[in-house]
């Protein structure tokens, strides 16, 4: 029995389907991310779980309880808003204590609880600070503390780090992960930032146009995407058109045009693909290697990125240059590219 | 030279605006029944006469009653309408706002006559309640304008955050919406109160035997010997109005310094 369960969720606004038949299972204590470009329906999905929107179809279950008829203020969830939504007329302490009114704690207990939470999010001594005297990172922590102090079964985070600069965002990612491990609550994160999703989460659901494309652990998403969109959205990918020639228990052989006849492990082939089917052969730029022989090409441009360099190599018979990421290019002019078979992935074409 | 001309114009304009108003307090302290220069000495006897004028005090009481009831009602109505049009996507919201604001553009004399006819046709007596109804027509648009401006800077996420933190709609209103709207509410109360307190035409048509203060003052103008007392009353109202406006501005600035959106 999973902890958060979405089944057959649909939602449209003015006739436009924003979330289209989404089903999802999240385990207790998991750090789960909904990843997708803006407008893919991920935020709407989050808002339906929080109760701010009502799904047209489908059921949301949290810890075995159906949420359909439960209003937002009675759901066992709390949310960190993208805008943080810190109450501007209250100081930090009162913002964090806002959701504890109904617990009717004695004054001392309330103070101790809020102080402890301030320590958890590393805001010790800032309880008296006015809301408009906080930096972006501090607001983010207040929003987090205000939600966590209610000890929700499920914490919802809507692009929580989007408003922070890069350095702060990276620091907060580490902290968020540490806090989640420490308190063990299930976190559901919505983000369009693939690095954020991959580095924080136990599992990621990649969404596009209101649908879930793939749900998997970050490494699996990167190494074994199940379709072109996921491969494209997570990192960079080179694609080659190919036709399947033979499938054995261990290996797949395809005719891949300029790459010739290629054989790669069966495990790298997306399920449901049969012989003679037209497929996309995919490989990450960092797996393409410069070699003494192989596919010949010209370096069109090279970008120095510090630890690595990024190259675009023009290859005859192909309009798109091949992206290659490596430590150094052999030389200017003509190069040869090698495509290690165990790094090749076979994906279905879009149609 | 052009600047000097403009400067002269500005001063002449200010003098034209405010000198007549200054005449009021000056003559209210003048020891003569005749409103004419030269001044003939300082007195407070007009203010003393005012203090012992029961009819005048009754009229003042009526005006305060009408003003306070009108201010409260129009602010409550304005608050509900402003929240509705800024928070929800309502069909016909624009048209509704237009209709609510329309009385501002209808001459008061037309409004007054129509209400008089309507009350007569419905068999309702002329009364202070009728005056309040008339004043609501004029005051609700003011309240709405002030409150919509305040609501428009209001982050909708704040309401949702409150619901998320376990409060229902009513408690969210008290703990979030009301405190953040307070400067707007106070400004609306003051503005509508002054509008109602000053209003003459509708009150003249609708008040019947219970005169409000402006109506009472109008009646007193027939008695020249009572004119200095009316001036004294005018001076007091002037002082109180200035005080209220300063208070309203102070409250408004108090609110403006706090950001309205979720920080």
Interface residues (C-beta under 8 A of the other chain):
Chain A: X50 X51 X52 X71 X72 X73 X74 X77 X78 X79 X81 X83 X84 X85 X86 X87 X88 X89 X98 X99 X101 X102 X131 X132 X134 X139 X146 X147 X150
Chain B: X155 X157 X158 X160 X161 X162 X163 X164 X165 X166 X167 X168 X171 X175 X176 X179 X180 X258 X259 X260 X261 X262 X263
